[in-house]
C-alpha cells in the first residue's frame, strides 16, 4: 500500500489507462484505470479504531470543460492514509490506482463528483509527481491541452529539527534525541497503548515524550537506553509545570542503534520514510556526543551465566516454550546459550497447556531458565510464539523463594535454588519486548545458540526459527505442484514420516506428504467450541437442545423480568408466519437508553420469552440479539449457557459454563467509535466467551509410511476461513470443502492427491486408555492456496 514519490516528473507506467474524472462511475470496472489530478484539498489525519487512520483529500483536473466534473474526493484508509499525510503536499500532482468507487455523501455540498475513490489495502497506489508534468490530459481530452500553473513542489519538503532546549509550548515539531529512560508500552484507560520515554540531545536538556497508538507495532521500537529516536510531528505541551512532547496527527518515528560505528539501519513500522544525508549526519553526531560523555546509566543487560541472587537485570533470550500457571502468572522457558552457575528452580505445569515442546534433551535442559511473568505482563506475552527472540527488562533473580506457583512438593525445601520473576507494573522499564531478527542482539544470540548446537551435536528443530527453503523433493513420483505455504521460520531439514515416527522428538519438523484420508468426513462435525481458560473442547449443541433451553426459560415461574434502570422497555410484534398458533403475539424487549439517544436502536436488543426461531428471526434485523430470562432477584440474566447468549445475523456465540461467573447484567458500553460486540456483552454478563474452532485429523502418507496429525490451532490460517464464519456462512463452508476436495479428492486415486509441504509440531500426550505417554502431531504454520487458485 505504498505512496510512491517521483522527483523527475515521470508518469507511472504499467498497463493502467488514465481516465477523466468525469468518466468515473459505479457501473464501470476501474481495475485497470488510474485517475490523475492536482491535490486541491488535504484533510487532517483522523485516528480510527477500525482502519487505524482515515484521511479525506480531493484532486482536480486542469483540462476539463465547464460542462464536466473536474474534481473528485479521495478517501484513504490505514497505513496509506498515514503515508499520504506525511509525504503528499497540497499542489502536488497525484495519480491514484487500485481504488474502489462508491457514492459520495457530500457531492451536493462540495460540488464535486457524485462518487468517491476509496483507497486501502495492498492494491491501492498513490503516485506523486513532485514537478509539474508536461500534460495531464486523458486520451479523451488530447485536443484540449492545457498546462497547470507552476505551483507544484519541486522537491520533497525538507524536515527541520528543533533542539530540546529551544522547544516552545504549543508547537508541532520534529526532534532527534538520545533515549535516557523508557517504559514498556501498556494499555491506557481507552483503547490505545501508551509509551513513555525521556530523551536528551546536545543542548543537555531532557524532555519526556508520551505516545498513544492503537497498535503496538506503531510505537517506536526502542530496545535499550542509548538508542537514538527521530520523532516527526510531536506537539509540545505543559504538564505539571514541565514541557512534554505528545504525538500528533501524522506522527512517525525512527529508531537507531546509539553505538558508534553501528549500522545506520532505522527501525520503523512505516512502509515509506525519508532518510537523507542530513539525517545520517545528525545520528552520527549524536552517537559521538553520547560516547564522549557519562550521560547514560549502566547497561543492565547480562547473560544467564552472570545472573546472581538478588539482582535486577535485562535478559536477551529466545523463547522455547510457554504455559499459563494461573490467571495472574505465565511461565516462559527461555535460553541465551549460556548456563547459569546457580541451581535453578523447576516449575511444573500441565503438559496440555504448554505451547511449544514439552521437554528438551538433557544437555539443553541445563541451559534453560524458567521465567515467571506476573500480572499485567501476562497479557503482553500472550502474542509471543516459541522461537521468538525477546528482551526482558527488570527481571529479578530470587534465591530461596518457596512462594512460586507450580512448585512441586519435592522442591519446597530447596531454599537455595534460583528463580526469575518479572513482577507486575511498568516501573524501571519493566516488561517484555519482541526483538526483530535482524537486530545485532539477535544475531549474537543466534551465534551463541548455534555454538551450543554444534557442541552437543543435537539437531533439535524446536530451537530454531529462521526459515530455509526445503531441499528438492527426493520422490520422482511427486510431480504434482506443491502449493501449500509455510509461514514458520524453523531452520530444519525435511524428514520422512518414517524418520519422524522413529525419532519421536518434541519440536517442529518439516515433511512432504499427501493426505490419505481425514475425519470427520462431514465437515460440520469439525466445528467445536473451545475455552482458552480451562482448555475444554466442547461439542456444539444441536438445535433440539438449544430450543429446549428457550422453552424452559419461557416457562420459568419466577415472575416478570425487572429491567435495569439504564434500559427502555417495550414489545415487538411478531409476523403472522412466526406466530401462527398465537396471532398478534408480542415479545418483551429492552434496549439501551444511551444507544437509543444516539440513534443506534438496532445496535442491541434484549429479548425475553422467545423461542429459538423467533430469536433468529429478530437477529436479521438487530445487530446483537441477547435472549434473557428473569433471575431469582427479578433482574435480567442470560439463558442457560447450553444455548447461545448472543445472536448476530446467522452467527451465534456461546459461553463456558465452568469459567463464567454470571451476574446481573451491567450496561454494555463501547469506547469512542467502537461498536458493541460479543466480547463487550460477555463482560457485561460475567461470561467467559467460547471460541469457535475447527478440529480435523489427517492421515498423512509418503513413500515411507503413514502418520496421523491433527489440524486445529492453525486451522483458520490453513483454510483462510474463520471458524465462526464457517459455523454460519455457506460460502465459508464451501471454501473449506473445496480445499479438502483438493487435498483429498473424494474418489481420486493416490496419484491425484497433491503433495503438501507441512510444518508439524510433535509433543507428548497421555493415552486415555492405558495412561501411557505417546507422541502426537499437529499441523501448524501452513496455509492451503486460496480457493480461486484450486484446480479441481
N, C-alpha and C positions, 0 to 999 in steps of 0.2 A: 504494500500500500504506500508506494513512495511518492514524494514530491521531488521531481527532477528539475534541477536548475541549470539552464544553459546560459553561458555568458557570451556566446559568439553569434547569437541571433539566429541559429539554425532551427528550422522547424522539425518537430518529431517525425520520424519516418514510420515504416511499417505499412500494413495494409489497411489502415484506417482511412475512411473518407470524411473529409471535413464537410459538414452540412451547415447551412444557415440556421440561425436560431429560430427563425420563423417556421422552419420545417420540422421542429421538434414536436412530437405527438405521442400520446399513449397508445395509439393504434399502430405505430411503426416499430419494427425491431431495430434498435440502435446499437446492437452488439458490436458492429464494425464501423461505427461512426464516432467522430470526435467533434467538439464544438470549441471555437476559438473566439476570444474577445478580451477587451481590456478590463481589468478589475476596477469597477467604479464604486463598489461598496464592500467593506470588510467588517463584519460584526465582531463582537467580543467572543473569546473562547469561554464556553459555559460548561461547567462540570455536570456530568450525568451519571447516575448510578447504573444505568443500563448500558450506555455506549461509552462511558468514561468521559468523552468530550463531544461537544456539538459546536459547530460554527456555521453561520449563515453568511454568504457572500453573494455578490452579483457581478456579472460580466456584461459587456456591451460591445456590439459590433460597430464599426465606424463607417460601414459602407451600405447600410440598409436604406431602403427608400422610406419616405414618410408613411407609406401605407403598411409597412411591415413592422412587426415587433422586433426591436433590436436588442433588448436586454432580457436576461433570464436569471433567476435565483439559483444558487448552488447551496445545497445543504450537505456539509461534510461531517462524518461521524468517526469517533475513535481516534487512533493514532494519526490518521490522515488530517483530521481537524487540528490536532496539536502541531503537527509539522507545518501545515498551511499557515497557522497563526504566527509561527516563528520565522518562516523563510519567504513568505509572499507579501509584497507591499502593494498598497493601492497605486494604480497606474501601471503595474506590471501587466504584460500580455500573457494570458494563460490558455492552455489547451487542455480540456477535460475529456477523458475517455473512460470506458468501463462503468458508465453511470446507469442508474435506473430512472425512469421518468414517472412522475406522479403529479397529481393535480396540485396547484398552488393555492393555498387558502387565503393568500394576501394579494392575489392578482388585481382585484378591483382597487385595493388601497394603494399599492405601489406602482400600478400601471405597467407592470412588466408582463412577461409571457404567462399564459394560463397554466403552465407546467413548471415544476421544479426539477432540477437534476440532483439526484441523491447519489452521493459517492461514499462508499465504505467497502472494506474488505480488500483482499489481495488483487482483485481485478481492476480496481479503480486507480487511475493515474491523474496527476496534475503535472503538466509540463510548463515550466515558467521560462519565458524569454526575457532576459534582462535588458536587451537592447531592442528598439523598435524593429519589427520585421518590415521587409520591403512591401509586403502585400498581405492583407488579412482577408482577402475575398475568398468566398467559396466558389466552386465551379459554376454555380448558377448566377454568380454576380460578377463574372470576369469582365463584363463590359462596363462596370461602374467602379473602376479602380479609384481608390482614394486613400491617401496615407494618413495615419494618425499624426497629430502634432507631437513633437519630440518631448513627451512627458514621462516616458518610462525610465526607470532607474538603470543607469549604465553598468553598474557593478553591484555585487551584494553589499548590503549595508554593513559597514564596519562596526563591530561591537566595541564599546568603550567600557573601561573598568574603573571603578572608584576604590581608592584606598579606604580601609575601615575607619581611619581617623577623620576622613573627610565626609563621612556619611551624614546626611541631614534627615530629620523626621519627615515622613510623608512622601518620600521619593521612591520610584521604581527603578532599580539599578541592577547592574551586573557586577559581581565581585569575584575575586580569587582569594583563597585563604588556605592556611595550613590547619588541619584538624588537631586541636589540643584536647578535646573531650567529645564523646558522643555516647548516647544511649541507644540501645537496640529499639527498633520500631515496636510500638504497642498499639492496641486497638483503642481509639478515642471513644468518647461517650456517644458520638454519632456513628457513621458507617465507615469513616476514614481511618487509616493508620497514621499515627503521629510519630515523627522522628525529630529528635532534638540533638543539636551539635553546637560546639563552640569552635570558632576559627580565629586565627590571627594572621597578620602579614607584616611587612617591613616597617609599617608605622607603629608596630609594637602595641597595638590596641586589640583587645578581644571583643568579640560580639557573639551573642547566642542567636542561632537560626532555628526556627521551628517550622517543620514542613508537614503538611497534611496531604495525603494522596489516597485514592480509593484502592490502589493495588500496591503490594509490597515492591514489585519489580520497578515501579516508577520512582521509588525513593533513591537517593544517592547510594552508591554501592561502596560504603566505607568499611574497610576491614581492619584498620589499625590506626592508633594515634600516629600522626605524622603524614598521613595521606593528604594530598592536595585536592581541593574541590574547586570547580568552576560553577558558579551559580548564576544563571540567567533569569532575569525578571523576578527579583525578590523585592519586597517592599519594606521600607524602614518604618517601624512603629515604636512608640514609647510604651513600656510596660514596667511598672513599679520603679519609675524614675530612671530606667535604663533603656538605651536604644537597642531594639531587637530587629531581626530580619524574619519575615514570613514569606512563603511562596505566593506568587500572584499569577493571574491568568497568563498562559504561555510559558510557565516555569519549565526549566530544564536544567539538568546537572550533568557534569562530567567529573570523574574521579581519577586521580593518577597516583601511582606509587611515589611516595615522597623521598625515596632513596636516591642519592646522587649516582648517576650513571645507569639507572634502571631504564627499561624500555619506555618509550613515550606512547603507551597504549591506553587510551581512555576507556574507562568502564562506564557504560551507559546502557539504558534500555531503549533509547531513541533510535528510530530507523535511519534518520539522517541528522547530521550536525556539521557545522563548520569548525575546522581546526586549522588555523593559519600559522605562519611563521611567527607572528606576534604572540599567539598562544604558546607556542613552543618556547619562545624566549622567556615569557612570564613564568612558566613552570620550571624551567632551568634555573632562573634567578631565585625562585622560592626554595628550591631544593638546596642550592648553595648557601642561601641565607640561614636556613634551619640547621644545616650541618655544622655551621661555624658558631652556633650558639647553644647554650644549655637551656632550651625553652621547653622541651618535651619531657614528660615523666618517663621513668624507665619502662622498657618494654617488658610486660609480664608474661609474654608467651614463652613457655618452656615445654619440653617433651615429657612424656611419661617417665622417662628414665631420671629426670631431675625433680620429680614431684616429691614433696616432703610433707609429713603430717602438720596440719595447721595452716598451710599456706593457701592463699588465693592466687590463681594463675589463669592464663588463657591457654587453651589447648587446641592445636590444629590437628585434625584427625579424620579418619574415614569411618563412616557408619557401616557396620557389618550387619546388625540386626536391631530390632526394637520390639518392645512389647509393653502394653499397659499393665501397671501393677495394681492401681486402683484409680478412682476418678480424679485424684489430685497428684498422681505420680506416674511417670513413664520411665521405663528402663531403656537406655541406649547402650548397646555393646559396640565399643569403638577400639581402634588401634592407631598408632602412628609409626609403627616399625621399630619402636624401642621398648625395652622391658623395664617396668617399674621395679626398683630394688626391694620394695616392701611387699609383704604378703597382702593380697587383695581379697576383699570380702566378696563372697559369691552371693548372688541373689537368684532365687528360684521363682519362676513364673510358669503358668500353664503353657505347655508346648503349643496348644491350639491357638493361642493368641499371639504367637511370635510372628512377626513379619520379617522374613529372611531366614537364613539357615538356623536350625535348632541347635546344632552342635558343630564343632570345628576340630581339626586334628589337634592332638595333644600339644605339639610344638607351637601351634598358633594360639592355643588357649592361654599359654603363658604370657602372651603379648597383649591380650585383650583386657580392657578395663570396663567395668560396669559403671555407668554414669546414671545417677538418679535425678530426673528432672521434675521439678515441683511447680504446682500452682499455675500461674499464667503461661509458663513456658510449655506446659503440656499441650496446649492448643497450637503453639507455634511449631512444634516438632511433628504434628500430625501429617504435614505435607512432605516430610523427609522420606526418602527411599533408601533402602540398603544399597551401598555403593557410593552414596553422596559424600562429598568432602565438606567438612564443617570447620568453623572456628567457634569454640565455646568460650564465652567471656565470663570472667569472675567465677571460675569453678573452684570449689572448696574441697581440699583434701582433709578428711576427718579420720582420725585413728580412734579405735575403741568405741565406736558408736554402735549400740545394740538396738536403737530405735529405728530400724531400717525396714520398710515394707518388703515382704518377700523373703525375709531372713529365715533360714531353716533352723530347726531346733538344735541341731548339732553344732551350729555356728555361734549360738548366743554367748557361749563362754569365751569365744575368741576375741579378746578385747584389744589386741594389738594389730588386727587387720585393718587395712586402709580402705576407705570408701570415698567416692567422689560425688558431691552434691551440687546441683545448680538450684539455689534457693529461689523462691518467688520474688517478684518485683523487678525493677529495672535500675536500681541504684548501682553505681560504679560501672555502668555499661553492661550490666548482667544480661545474658541472653545467648542465643544460638544464631549463627549466620551461615548460610549456604555459600560456599566458595565456587567461583567458576573454574572450569577445567584448565583454562589457560593461565591461571594466576601463578606467579613464581612459587608461592607456598605449596600449591597442589603439585607442581612439577617436582619439588624437592621431596614431598611426601611420597609421591609415586616412586621416586628413586629409592627411598628407604624401604618401602614395602616390597619392591621388586628384588632388592638385595636379600631380604628375608626369604622371599620365594625361592631364590636360587640356592640359598644356604640349606634350606630344609628339603629342597628337591620335591616339593609338593605342588601339583597343578590344581589348586583349589579355585574353581571358577567363581565362587561366591565373593572373592575378594577383589575382583577387577570390574571396572565399569566403563572401559573405553572400547567402543565397538570396532571390530575389524571386519573387513569383507570376508565372508567364508570362502574356503577354497573351492575349486571347481568340483562338480559332482563326480564321484567315482563310478556311479552306475550308468552304464551305456543306455539302459532302457529308460532312464529318466529324461525323456525328451520333451515332456510337457513343460510348459512355461512356468517358472517359479514366480508367483506374483503376490505372495504374502510379503509384508514389510515388517522388519524388526525395528522397534523404537528403543531397544535397550542399548547399553554401551559396554557390555561384558566382553572382555578380551579373551575369548576361549575358542579352542578349535572345535569343529563339529565332530560328533561321535555318532556311532551307530546305536540303535536301540539295544542291541545285544550287549555292547560295551557298557552302556549306561546301567542296565539291569545288573550286570556282573560286578561293577564297581560300587554301586549303591551309595555314591557320595551325596551329601547335602550341598545345596548351592544351585547355581544356574548353569544350564547346558544348552548347546545348540544342536539340533538334529534336523535331518531332512527326511520326511516320511509322507506317506499317503494315509488318508482316513479310510480304514477298512469298514468301520461301522460306527454308529453313535446311538446314544439313548439319552432321553426318551425320544422315540420316533415322532410322537405327537408333540410338537414344539410348545404348545400352550402349557404342557406339563413341566416345561423347563423353567417357567416363571415361579419364583419363590419370594418370600418376604424375609428380610434379614435384619437383625438387631445388632448394631455396632457396639452396643454396651454390654449385653450379656452373650453376644455372638451366637444366638439361637437362629436356626434356619427353619422357617415355618411354611407349611403348605398354604396356598391361597384358598380361603373359604369359598365354597361354591354358593351359587345364588340361593339355593334352598336354605342353607344355613343362615345366610345374611337376611333373607326375607323373614325367617323366624325371629331374628333379633328385633326387627322392626315391629313385628306383630306383638311380641312380648312387651315392648316399650309402649305401644299404643294401648295395651290392656292393663298397664300399670295402675293400681288403685291409689297411688299416693296423692292424688288431688291435683289441682291446677298448678301449672308452672308459674313461678313468680319471676317476672322478667327483671333483669338488673336495672339500676337507675340510669345507666348510660344508654339504654336502648329505647326504641319506639316499637310498639306492638300493634298488630293488626291481623287481617286474614287475607288469604289469597284463594280465589275460587278456582277449582279445577275444571278443565274442559270435560264435556259430557262423555267423551270416549274413555276417559280415565275413571269417571265416577258414574258408570252405567248403573251400578246397583244402588247408588245413592245420589240421585240428581241434585245438583246445586251444592255438592259437598265442598266445604271450605276448610283450609288448614290454618292453624295458628302460626304466625311468623313474627320474627323480631329482627330489627335492623339497627345498626349503629346510628345514633342521633348525629354524631360528628360527621360520619361519612355522608349521611343524608344532606346535611348542611353544605357539604362540599359538592353536591350533585352526583355522588357516587352511590346511588341507591342500589345499583346492580352489583356492587363490589362484594357484599357479604350478606347472607341470609341465614338466620337460624330458624329451623323448621321443626315443628312439633306435631306428633301424632300422624305421621305419614307412613305410607308403605314404601318399599324399596322402589317400585315402579314410579311412584309419584315423586320421590326424591330425585331420581334420574331425569324425570321429565323437567323438573324445575332447574336442574343443573345445566340445561341447554340455554336457559335464559339468564341465570345469575352466575357470576364468576365463581363464587365459592358458596356451596350449599352445605350447611352443617346440621345434621339431624340431632335433635336434643330430646331429653326426657326430663322429668322432674326428679330432683334429688330428694333424700329424706327431709331436708330442710326447706323444700319447695323451690330451690334455686335451679337454674339451668345446668344440666350436666350432659356429657356425651352418652351415646348408647354404649352397650357392652362392646368392648374392643374386638370382639369377633367380627363386627361389622365395620366398614369404613367410617371414620369420624369426619370425613370431608369428601364432597364430590365436586369436581371441576370439569365441566363438559363430560367427556367419556372417561376421564381419569378418576381414580379413587385412591385414597390414602388411608393407611392403617397405622395403629399404634401398638406398642409392645405391652402386653398385659403385665409382664413381670417387672418391667423397668419404669412404667408410668406411675405417677402419683396424682391421680385425677382429683381435682378440686373444683369448687365453684368457679365458673369462668370469669376471667377478668377481660376488660375491653381490649380486643386486638388492635394494635396501633402500628403504623409503619412510619419511619422517619423520612422526612423530605419527600421526594417524588417516588419513593418505593411503593410497590403495590403489596397488598396483603396476600401472603401465600401460605402454604401448608405449614411451614416452619413457625410462622408467627402465631397461627391458630393453635398449633400443637403446644407451644409455650404457654398460651393463654389458658389452656385446659390442663396443663401439667402432664401432657402426653409425650412419651418418647417415640419419635417417628420411626417407623419401619421403612427400610429401603427396598424397593423393587430390585431383584437381581435375576440373572439368567444362569442356570446351572446345567451343564451338559457333560457327559462323559464320552470321550473319543477312544476308540481302539485304533492306535497308530500302527503302521506296518512299513517296514523297509526290507531290504534284501536279507537281513539277519534275523528277523522275527517280528514280534508284536509287543506293544506296551500300552497300558491303559493310562489315560491322562484326563484330568478334569479341566473344564473351562468355566470360570465363574468370576473371579476377581477382575479379570481384564476382558470379560465377555462383551461389555459395551463397546470398548475400543476395538475389539476383534471384528464385531459386526457393524461398527459405526452407527449403533442404534441404542438409545436409552431404553433400559428395561421398562421404565414406567410408560414410555411411548408404546412399546410392544404389548403392554397389557391393555391398551385402549385403542390403538390405531391400526387399521388393517394394512395400510401401506408399510408401516414399520414391521409388521408380522411377515408381510410378503418379502421384504428385503432380507430378513433372516432366512426365510425358506429358500430364496434364490441362492443365497450363499451356501446353505447346506446342500442344495441340489447340485451346486458346482463342485464342492469338495468331496461329496459322496453321492454320485448320481443314483437315483432310486433303482434303476435297472441296468446300470452300466457295468462293464467288466472292470477288473482291476487296472487294466491299461488305460482306461478312460479317466481314472481319477488323477487329478493333478498332484505333483509333488509340492510339498509345502516346506518352507524354511521356518522352523519354530524355535522359540526360546522356551525351555522347560525349567521350572523350579522344582527341585527334589527336596523333600522334607519328611521327617519321621512322624508317623501317626500310630495310634493303638488300634489293633484289630478288635472290633467289637465282640467277636465270637470267642476268642481264646485269650484276649488281653495282651497278646504279644505285639512288640513294635514292628511296624512294617514301613517300607518306603513308598510314599505316594508322590505323584507328579501332577503338576498344574501348568497349563499353557499360559504364558504371560508375555507382555511386551510384543505382541504380534497382532497385525491387522490384516484382514482379508481385503481384497480390492473392492472398490465401490461397485454398487450393483450396475452402474452404467457400463462398467468395463468387463462384466462377466460374460463370457461367450459360452452359452449353454448349448 
